[in-house]
Amino acid sequence: MSATTAPVARKVSRPRADALRNRERIVTAAREMFVEHGPHVPLDEIARRAGVGNATVYRNFPDRDALVREVLCSVMDRTAEAAEQALAETGDAFAALERFVHAAADERISALCPMVSSTFDQHHPDLEAARERVERLVEEVMGRARAAGQLRSDVGVGDLLIVAAQLSRPPAGTDCVRGDRFVHRHLQLFLDGLRAPARSALPGTAVSIEELRAC
């Protein structure tokens, strides 16, 4: 009787490096063009900017909703990673909060997030997971900064996200390039206003995530 043949280990299939680079180029080009022209920019224009063929776009993203969702998830993930890295490097919660706000502006979240409710199911599991990660992180960082006496006690996560989004948009009547000159300057003024001790009493109450989502 012949000896039992040892099972051959299956080779795990992994995306090729060039395929991963193509996917990243598509997402980067899509983010840029969504900011410039909105979510309905032709996919062939995105393919042209990414330097790939139309078939490559559709091979990675079967429809526009899938591409928009990937752009939003990747933007939120990178923004969260910036704050996590700042917290790990310095242990300073307020520094991590600053890193998050400035990274969010660089990613143009204020221009992209309105697409969530206007283009597809905002409750898709991937999108929910990315959004909840950002919200949990900001809540944690703000809680640490408040406990350390760095953050005024009368602001909530909703306050931060609303004002950061508003200040990240270019002023009315200006184009994106000219408006970008002022974004980080004005965001830093806002962040300095969050520091404890508070210089004034805020009207109303702190805005929570739940209230923000209900708007």
C-alpha positions, 0 to 999 in steps of 0.5 A: 500500500502506497504511503499517503501523499502529504496534502499540498499547501494552497498558495494564498492568492494576493493582489499583485503590487501593480493592481494595488497601486492601480486601485490606490491611483483610482481612489486618489484621482476620484477623491480629487475629482469628487472635490472639484466636480462632485460625485457625478464626474464621469468615470472615464475622466477619473480613469484618465486622471488615474492613468488607467483604463476604464476596464481597470476602474470597473474591475476594482469598483463595479459601480459609482456607489462602490467607488464613492464609498471607497473614497469616503472610507479611505479618507476617514481611515487616514484621518483617524490614523493621523490622530492615532499616530499623534496620540501614540507619538506624544501621548498628548490628547490635545495634540492628537485632536489638532492633528485630526482636525488638520488632517481632516481638512487636508483630506477635504472631508467637508467637501466629501461627506455631503455625498453620503446622504445624496448618492447612496445608502449611508448605512452601508456596513463599510461606511458605518464602520469607518464613521464609527471608528472616527467618532470613537477616536474623537470621543476618546481623544476629547475625553483624554484632553478634558481629563487632562485639563487641556480641553474646555468642558462645555464642548462636545464631539458634534461641536468639533465636527460641525465647526471643523467642517464649516471652516474647511470649506472655502469661503463663498465666492472663492475657488478651492485653491484660493480658499485653501490658503486660509483653512489651517490658519482659521482651524488653528484659531478655532482649536486655540478656542477649545483650550481650557480654561475657557475664556467665555461661556458658550450659549446652549449645550454641547452637541453630541454625536447623536444630535449631529446625526439627527440633523 
